[in-house]
Amino acid sequence: MFSFFKSKKKKQESQPLYFYNTQSKDNKLFKPLNSRQVSMYNCGPTVYNRATIGNLRAPIVGDLIKRILKYNNYLVRQVMNITDIGHLTSDADTGDDKMLMGLKRESKPITIEAMHELGEHYTELFLDDIEQLNILTPEILPRASEHILDQVAFIKTLDEKGYIYKTTDGVYFDTSRFQGYGKLGGISLEHQEEGARIMVNSEKRHPQDFALWKFNKEFGWESPWGKGSPGWHIECSAMIHRHLGRQIDIHTGGIEHIPTHHNNEIAQSEALTGKPFVGTWMHHAHIQIEGRKISKSLGNTIYLHNIVERGFSPLAYRYWLLTGHYRTPMNFTWEALEGAQKALFRLHKYFTEELRVKNGRVNIRYQKLFHKYINDDVDTPRAIALVWELVKDTLVPKGDKRATLLDFDNVLGFNFLHRNSSIKLVVKNKVKAIPADVDELFKERNKARKNKNWAEADRIRDELYGKGFNVIDANDSSKLEQSDSSTG
């Protein structure tokens, strides 16, 4: 039996839910395969390096969709993959495996053990990033390297059905055998062949054929075709089949996945099952810096810890992203982030200082409008504008405002009720934000308390005091405050 993430709160009435489907190219009324249960797969990180702020748009979009589904009383089973093998530098199955590149970059041995160590290190950093962004942790975070047998079994079935062929460097899927290849995004085979990259492997029958298994005598796993590792595309289909079934409701990813990666997923999955693979394909646009896509290869990367080090709250980045529609490209600037931080802190300050009242009732008029906006293909810009309209509305009692903002926050995820330590300090007008080293020490102390390592907790508390911060413990929680001696 599958377990699904349950919605905690029943809404006053249902409203139609629409998502833009990349395959049909229009807003479609959402209807899951199984009544009130939704299966969703989000393309996750390739953990050969830290995730950039551009990479982090993907989990935020997945989180918004999940929260909206919950708001509409759906039970959600969410899977986000962790790619720790198989992702080549080119979607066309050329170049080096990114995980092997990571091992070489960090002067680690080319072994499965070292690859696992590298992958887990960057997975932990990624999970820390999404926690700081108040992203609900997916129910399942499968690693590609832990599903090798699933991928081999998948390829064997495709072999039995006559969809694969072998070359000197790997096993490939014959796209000419799959009728309708390229239907996602309306990409025809003729168009792909005209615009195909130079074929590095002359043994490929067609330019768009893709690798299911790549041979490597020095590294990898044994398979019926030879030692090596799976291609990037096969991991998603195999893990979806393992954890969600042969058909799913929603599949998300970046627009760069449309032409190759997701069309390949469709081809191999529907070739195996003979059934439609995904009900709704949803793709987000890129984040740019100075009009250029954020890319490690271009060297214009910004990471979440860079934002924190410059005195910004991670939730300010979340707020900024939500001021744009997920299918709209956004141009990141520090000035735009500063504006987002000021707006978010104004909201938190208002909630903390002006709404110190017992919760009233959710204002039905505002809730209906909010529900309508988020149900219209995740229209967060209109939802945030509505938040400010509510804040300024003098006809709504403060208790009702508080209750309504908390209702909205189930989707927006701005953490009004449980603010993080940096926002608390800013709301108090004491400092702009907690320095990164202080925040890291505070996290280490919380871990020490959780592990009942009281000596270490006391040591870190003293170190924090020396940096001008007091730690106040209360039952099972702690909070950080700037000491009077350091406020200047």
C-alpha positions as CSV (number, residue, x, y, z in Angstrom):
1,M,0.0,0.0,0.0
2,F,1.3,3.5,-0.8
3,S,1.3,6.1,1.9
4,F,0.2,9.6,0.9
5,F,0.9,13.0,2.6
6,K,-2.4,14.0,4.1
7,S,-3.9,17.4,4.2
8,K,-4.5,18.6,7.8
9,K,-7.3,21.0,7.1
10,K,-10.6,20.7,5.2
11,K,-11.5,23.7,3.2
12,Q,-14.9,25.4,3.1
13,E,-15.6,24.4,-0.5
14,S,-13.8,22.9,-3.4
15,Q,-12.7,24.9,-6.4
16,P,-11.6,23.7,-9.8
17,L,-7.8,23.2,-10.0
18,Y,-6.0,24.0,-13.3
19,F,-2.3,23.3,-14.2
20,Y,-0.6,24.1,-17.5
21,N,0.3,20.9,-19.2
22,T,3.4,21.1,-21.4
23,Q,2.2,18.3,-23.5
24,S,-1.2,19.7,-24.4
25,K,0.1,23.3,-24.2
26,D,-2.8,24.7,-22.3
27,N,-4.4,24.9,-18.8
28,K,-6.1,21.7,-18.0
29,L,-8.6,20.8,-15.3
30,F,-6.6,18.6,-13.0
31,K,-8.0,15.1,-12.5
32,P,-5.8,12.5,-10.8
33,L,-5.8,8.8,-11.7
34,N,-7.1,7.8,-8.3
35,S,-9.7,10.2,-7.0
36,R,-8.2,12.1,-4.1
37,Q,-4.7,10.5,-4.3
38,V,-1.9,12.2,-6.3
39,S,1.4,10.8,-7.4
40,M,4.0,13.4,-8.2
41,Y,7.7,13.1,-9.4
42,N,10.1,16.0,-9.3
43,C,13.4,15.9,-11.1
44,G,15.9,16.4,-8.4
45,P,19.6,17.5,-8.1
46,T,22.7,15.8,-9.6
47,V,24.8,15.8,-6.5
48,Y,28.3,16.3,-7.9
49,N,28.4,19.8,-6.6
50,R,26.3,22.3,-4.6
51,A,22.9,23.4,-6.0
52,T,22.8,27.0,-7.3
53,I,20.0,29.3,-6.6
54,G,18.9,28.5,-10.2
55,N,18.8,24.8,-9.4
56,L,16.7,25.6,-6.3
57,R,13.8,26.9,-8.3
58,A,12.9,23.3,-9.1
59,P,12.3,22.1,-5.5
60,I,10.5,25.3,-4.7
61,V,8.1,24.8,-7.6
62,G,7.5,21.2,-6.6
63,D,6.9,22.3,-3.0
64,L,4.3,24.9,-4.2
65,I,2.5,22.3,-6.3
66,K,2.4,19.9,-3.3
67,R,1.1,22.6,-0.9
68,I,-1.6,23.5,-3.4
69,L,-2.6,19.9,-3.8
70,K,-2.8,19.6,0.0
71,Y,-4.8,22.9,0.2
72,N,-7.3,21.2,-2.2
73,N,-7.6,18.2,0.1
74,Y,-5.6,15.8,-2.0
75,L,-3.3,13.1,-0.5
76,V,0.1,13.5,-2.1
77,R,2.9,10.9,-2.6
78,Q,5.9,12.9,-3.8
79,V,9.2,11.4,-5.1
80,M,12.3,13.5,-5.8
81,N,15.2,11.7,-7.3
82,I,18.8,12.2,-6.2
83,T,21.0,11.7,-9.3
84,D,24.4,10.3,-8.1
85,I,25.4,8.4,-11.3
86,G,24.6,8.5,-15.0
87,H,24.1,12.2,-15.8
88,L,26.5,13.1,-18.6
89,T,27.6,16.7,-19.4
90,S,25.5,16.5,-22.5
91,D,21.9,15.4,-22.8
92,A,22.9,13.7,-26.1
93,D,24.8,11.1,-24.1
94,T,28.2,12.6,-24.8
95,G,30.9,13.9,-22.4
96,D,31.8,12.7,-18.9
97,D,29.6,11.5,-16.2
98,K,29.1,14.5,-13.8
99,M,29.7,12.4,-10.7
100,L,33.1,11.2,-12.1
101,M,33.9,14.8,-12.9
102,G,33.2,15.6,-9.3
103,L,35.5,12.9,-8.1
104,K,38.3,14.2,-10.3
105,R,37.7,17.8,-9.2
106,E,38.1,16.8,-5.6
107,S,41.0,14.4,-6.2
108,K,39.1,11.4,-5.0
109,P,39.6,7.8,-6.3
110,I,37.3,6.7,-9.1
111,T,35.4,4.1,-7.1
112,I,31.8,3.4,-6.2
113,E,32.6,4.0,-2.6
114,A,34.1,7.4,-3.2
115,M,31.2,8.3,-5.5
116,H,28.7,7.4,-2.8
117,E,30.7,9.6,-0.3
118,L,30.7,12.5,-2.7
119,G,27.0,12.1,-3.5
120,E,26.0,11.9,0.2
121,H,28.0,15.0,1.0
122,Y,26.3,17.2,-1.6
123,T,22.9,15.6,-0.9
124,E,23.2,16.7,2.8
125,L,24.0,20.2,1.6
126,F,21.0,20.2,-0.8
127,L,18.7,18.9,2.0
128,D,20.0,21.7,4.3
129,D,19.2,24.2,1.5
130,I,15.6,23.1,1.0
131,E,15.1,23.1,4.8
132,Q,16.2,26.7,5.0
133,L,13.8,27.5,2.1
134,N,10.9,25.9,4.1
135,I,10.4,23.2,1.5
136,L,8.4,20.2,2.7
137,T,10.7,17.2,2.5
138,P,9.5,14.8,-0.2
139,E,8.2,11.4,1.1
140,I,10.8,9.5,-0.9
141,L,14.3,10.7,-2.0
142,P,15.7,7.7,-4.0
143,R,19.3,7.6,-5.1
144,A,19.9,6.4,-8.6
145,S,22.9,4.3,-7.5
146,E,20.7,2.4,-5.1
147,H,18.3,1.4,-7.9
148,I,20.7,-0.2,-10.4
149,L,18.8,-3.5,-10.4
150,D,15.6,-1.7,-11.1
151,Q,17.2,0.0,-14.1
152,V,18.8,-3.2,-15.4
153,A,15.4,-5.0,-15.1
154,F,13.7,-2.1,-17.0
155,I,16.3,-2.3,-19.8
156,K,15.9,-6.1,-20.0
157,T,12.2,-5.7,-20.6
158,L,12.8,-3.2,-23.3
159,D,15.3,-5.6,-24.8
160,E,12.6,-8.4,-24.8
161,K,10.2,-6.0,-26.6
162,G,12.8,-5.2,-29.3
163,Y,13.5,-1.5,-28.5
164,I,17.2,-1.6,-27.9
165,Y,20.5,-2.3,-29.7
166,K,24.1,-2.5,-28.7
167,T,27.1,-0.5,-29.9
168,T,30.7,-0.7,-28.8
169,D,30.1,2.0,-26.1
170,G,26.7,1.1,-24.8
171,V,23.1,0.0,-25.1
172,Y,20.8,2.4,-26.9
173,F,17.0,2.9,-27.2
174,D,15.9,2.9,-30.9
175,T,13.5,5.9,-31.0
176,S,12.3,4.9,-34.5
177,R,10.6,2.0,-32.9
178,F,8.5,4.3,-30.7
179,Q,5.6,5.9,-32.6
180,G,5.2,9.5,-31.5
181,Y,8.7,10.2,-30.2
182,G,9.1,13.9,-29.3
183,K,5.4,14.6,-28.6
184,L,6.3,16.5,-25.5
185,G,6.7,20.1,-26.7
186,G,5.7,19.1,-30.2
187,I,9.2,18.2,-31.3
188,S,9.2,16.1,-34.4
189,L,11.8,13.5,-35.3
190,E,12.5,15.5,-38.5
191,H,13.1,18.6,-36.5
192,Q,15.4,16.8,-34.1
193,E,17.4,15.3,-36.9
194,E,17.9,18.7,-38.5
195,G,19.0,20.3,-35.3
196,A,20.9,17.3,-33.9
197,R,24.4,17.7,-32.4
198,I,27.3,16.2,-34.3
199,M,27.1,12.5,-33.7
200,V,30.0,11.4,-31.6
201,N,29.0,7.8,-31.9
202,S,28.7,6.9,-35.5
203,E,27.1,3.5,-34.5
204,K,23.9,5.2,-33.4
205,R,21.1,4.5,-35.8
206,H,19.5,7.9,-35.3
207,P,20.8,11.1,-33.8
208,Q,18.0,11.1,-31.1
209,D,18.6,7.5,-29.9
210,F,19.7,7.6,-26.3
211,A,21.9,5.5,-24.0
212,L,20.3,3.1,-21.6
213,W,23.6,1.7,-20.4
214,K,27.1,3.0,-20.9
215,F,30.1,0.6,-20.9
216,N,33.1,1.2,-18.6
217,K,35.5,-1.7,-17.8
218,E,37.1,0.3,-15.0
219,F,34.0,1.6,-13.2
220,G,30.4,0.5,-12.6
221,W,28.2,-2.5,-12.2
222,E,27.8,-5.8,-14.0
223,S,24.9,-6.2,-16.4
224,P,23.8,-8.7,-19.0
225,W,25.4,-6.4,-21.7
226,G,28.7,-5.6,-19.9
227,K,30.1,-3.7,-17.0
228,G,29.2,0.0,-16.8
229,S,26.5,2.3,-15.5
230,P,23.0,3.3,-16.5
231,G,22.2,6.4,-18.6
232,W,20.6,9.4,-17.0
233,H,17.2,9.0,-18.6
234,I,16.5,5.5,-17.4
235,E,16.9,6.2,-13.7
236,C,13.8,8.4,-13.6
237,S,11.5,5.9,-15.3
238,A,12.8,3.0,-13.2
239,M,12.4,4.8,-9.9
240,I,9.0,6.1,-10.9
241,H,7.8,2.6,-11.6
242,R,9.3,1.3,-8.4
243,H,7.8,4.0,-6.1
244,L,4.8,5.4,-7.8
245,G,3.7,2.8,-10.4
246,R,3.5,2.7,-14.2
247,Q,1.4,5.8,-14.6
248,I,1.6,9.0,-12.5
249,D,-0.3,12.2,-12.2
250,I,2.3,15.0,-12.3
251,H,6.0,15.1,-13.4
252,T,8.0,18.4,-13.0
253,G,11.3,19.7,-14.2
254,G,13.0,22.6,-15.9
255,I,12.3,23.6,-19.5
256,E,15.7,22.3,-20.5
257,H,14.4,18.8,-19.8
258,I,11.6,19.0,-22.4
259,P,13.4,18.3,-25.7
260,T,15.5,15.3,-24.7
261,H,15.3,14.1,-21.1
262,H,11.6,14.0,-20.7
263,N,10.8,12.9,-24.2
264,N,13.2,10.0,-23.6
265,E,11.4,9.2,-20.3
266,I,8.1,9.1,-22.2
267,A,9.5,6.9,-25.0
268,Q,11.1,4.2,-22.7
269,S,8.2,4.2,-20.2
270,E,5.4,3.9,-22.7
271,A,7.3,1.4,-24.8
272,L,7.5,-0.8,-21.8
273,T,3.9,-0.4,-20.6
274,G,1.9,0.6,-23.6
275,K,0.1,3.2,-21.4
276,P,0.2,7.0,-21.1
277,F,3.1,7.7,-18.7
278,V,2.2,11.1,-17.2
279,G,-1.1,13.0,-16.8
280,T,0.3,16.5,-16.4
281,W,3.8,17.7,-17.4
282,M,4.9,20.9,-15.6
283,H,8.1,22.8,-16.4
284,H,9.5,25.9,-14.8
285,A,11.6,28.6,-16.6
286,H,15.2,29.5,-15.8
287,I,16.6,32.0,-13.4
288,Q,19.1,34.3,-15.0
289,I,21.8,36.7,-13.8
290,E,22.3,39.7,-16.0
291,G,20.3,38.1,-18.7
292,R,22.3,34.8,-18.7
293,K,21.2,31.4,-17.4
294,I,22.9,30.5,-14.1
295,S,25.4,27.8,-14.9
296,K,28.4,26.3,-13.2
297,S,30.1,26.1,-16.7
298,L,29.6,29.8,-17.2
299,G,31.0,30.6,-13.8
300,N,28.2,32.9,-12.7
301,T,26.9,30.7,-9.9
302,I,25.3,32.0,-6.7
303,Y,24.6,29.5,-3.9
304,L,22.1,29.9,-1.1
305,H,24.9,30.2,1.5
306,N,26.2,33.2,-0.6
307,I,22.8,34.8,0.0
308,V,23.0,34.2,3.7
309,E,26.5,35.5,3.9
310,R,25.4,38.7,2.4
311,G,22.8,39.2,5.2
312,F,19.7,37.9,3.5
313,S,17.2,35.3,4.8
314,P,16.7,32.2,2.6
315,L,13.0,33.0,2.8
316,A,13.6,36.3,1.1
317,Y,14.7,34.3,-1.9
318,R,11.6,32.2,-1.7
319,Y,9.5,35.3,-1.5
320,W,11.3,36.8,-4.6
321,L,10.6,33.7,-6.6
322,L,7.0,33.7,-5.7
323,T,6.6,37.2,-7.0
324,G,7.1,35.8,-10.5
325,H,5.1,33.0,-12.2
326,Y,7.0,29.6,-12.3
327,R,6.8,29.5,-16.1
328,T,8.3,33.0,-16.5
329,P,12.1,33.6,-16.6
330,M,13.3,35.8,-13.8
331,N,16.5,37.9,-13.7
332,F,18.2,37.8,-10.3
333,T,19.8,40.9,-8.9
334,W,20.9,41.8,-5.4
335,E,18.6,44.8,-5.5
336,A,15.6,42.7,-6.3
337,L,16.5,40.3,-3.4
338,E,16.8,43.3,-1.1
339,G,13.4,44.5,-2.1
340,A,12.0,41.0,-1.5
341,Q,13.6,40.9,2.0
342,K,12.2,44.2,3.0
343,A,8.7,43.2,1.9
344,L,8.9,39.8,3.7
345,F,10.2,41.4,6.9
346,R,7.4,44.0,6.7
347,L,4.9,41.1,6.6
348,H,6.6,39.3,9.5
349,K,6.8,42.5,11.5
350,Y,3.2,43.3,10.9
351,F,2.1,39.7,11.8
352,T,4.2,39.8,15.0
353,E,3.5,43.3,16.3
354,E,0.1,44.2,14.9
355,L,-1.7,40.8,15.0
356,R,-0.9,40.0,18.7
357,V,-4.5,38.7,19.1
358,K,-6.3,35.4,19.4
359,N,-7.0,33.8,16.0
360,G,-10.3,34.9,14.5
361,R,-11.9,33.2,11.6
362,V,-10.6,32.9,8.1
363,N,-12.1,35.6,5.9
364,I,-14.1,33.7,3.3
365,R,-14.0,36.4,0.6
366,Y,-10.2,36.6,0.7
367,Q,-9.8,32.9,1.0
368,K,-12.0,32.3,-2.1
369,L,-9.9,34.7,-4.0
370,F,-6.6,33.2,-2.8
371,H,-7.9,29.7,-3.6
372,K,-8.9,30.9,-7.1
373,Y,-5.5,32.4,-7.8
374,I,-3.4,29.5,-6.7
375,N,-5.7,27.0,-8.4
376,D,-5.1,28.9,-11.7
377,D,-1.7,27.3,-12.6
378,V,0.1,28.3,-9.4
379,D,-0.5,32.1,-9.8
380,T,1.6,33.2,-6.8
381,P,2.1,36.8,-8.0
382,R,-1.6,37.4,-7.7
383,A,-1.7,35.5,-4.4
384,I,1.0,37.7,-2.9
385,A,-0.7,40.9,-4.2
386,L,-3.8,39.6,-2.4
387,V,-1.8,39.2,0.9
388,W,-0.9,42.9,0.8
389,E,-4.5,43.8,0.0
390,L,-5.6,41.9,3.1
391,V,-2.9,43.6,5.3
392,K,-4.1,47.1,4.2
393,D,-7.9,46.3,4.5
394,T,-9.1,48.1,7.6
395,L,-12.5,46.5,7.4
396,V,-11.1,43.0,8.3
397,P,-10.7,42.4,12.1
398,K,-7.1,41.7,13.2
399,G,-8.0,38.3,14.5
400,D,-9.4,37.4,11.1
401,K,-6.4,38.8,9.3
402,R,-4.2,36.6,11.4
403,A,-6.2,33.5,10.7
404,T,-6.4,34.3,7.0
405,L,-2.6,34.9,6.7
406,L,-1.9,31.6,8.4
407,D,-4.3,29.9,6.0
408,F,-2.5,31.5,3.0
409,D,0.8,30.5,4.5
410,N,-0.1,26.8,4.1
411,V,0.7,27.4,0.5
412,L,3.1,30.3,0.4
413,G,5.4,28.8,3.1
414,F,6.7,32.1,4.5
415,N,6.7,30.6,8.0
416,F,4.6,33.3,9.8
417,L,3.9,31.1,12.9
418,H,7.4,29.6,13.3
419,R,9.9,32.2,12.1
420,N,13.5,31.3,11.7
421,S,16.1,32.9,13.9
422,S,17.3,35.4,11.3
423,I,13.8,36.8,10.7
424,K,13.1,37.1,14.4
425,L,16.2,39.3,14.9
426,V,15.3,41.4,11.9
427,V,11.8,41.9,13.1
428,K,13.2,43.1,16.4
429,N,15.2,45.7,14.4
430,K,18.5,44.6,16.0
431,V,20.5,43.3,13.2
432,K,20.1,42.8,9.4
433,A,20.6,39.0,9.7
434,I,22.5,36.4,11.6
435,P,26.1,36.0,10.3
436,A,26.6,32.7,8.6
437,D,29.2,31.5,11.1
438,V,26.8,32.3,14.0
439,D,23.9,30.5,12.4
440,E,26.1,27.4,11.7
441,L,27.2,27.3,15.4
442,F,23.7,27.6,16.6
443,K,22.7,24.6,14.4
444,E,25.6,22.6,15.8
445,R,24.5,23.4,19.3
446,N,21.0,22.3,18.6
447,K,22.4,19.0,17.3
448,A,24.5,18.7,20.5
449,R,21.4,19.2,22.7
450,K,19.4,16.7,20.7
451,N,22.2,14.2,21.2
452,K,22.4,15.1,24.9
453,N,26.0,16.2,24.5
454,W,25.7,18.8,27.2
455,A,29.4,19.6,27.4
456,E,29.6,20.4,23.7
457,A,26.3,22.4,23.9
458,D,27.7,24.5,26.8
459,R,31.0,25.1,24.9
460,I,29.2,26.3,21.8
461,R,26.9,28.5,23.9
462,D,30.0,30.3,25.4
463,E,31.4,30.7,21.9
464,L,28.2,32.3,20.7
465,Y,28.3,34.6,23.7
466,G,31.7,35.7,22.7
467,K,30.4,36.6,19.3
468,G,27.7,38.8,20.8
469,F,24.7,36.4,20.9
470,N,22.8,34.9,23.8
471,V,21.2,31.4,23.7
472,I,17.9,31.1,25.5
473,D,16.8,27.5,26.2
474,A,13.2,26.6,26.8
475,N,12.1,23.0,27.2
476,D,12.9,21.3,23.9
477,S,13.6,24.5,21.9
478,S,16.2,27.2,21.8
479,K,16.3,30.7,20.5
480,L,19.1,33.1,19.6
481,E,19.2,36.8,20.6
482,Q,21.8,39.4,20.1
483,S,23.3,40.5,23.4
484,D,22.8,44.2,24.4
485,S,26.6,44.7,24.5
486,S,26.9,44.1,20.7
487,T,24.0,46.2,19.4
488,G,26.2,49.3,19.3
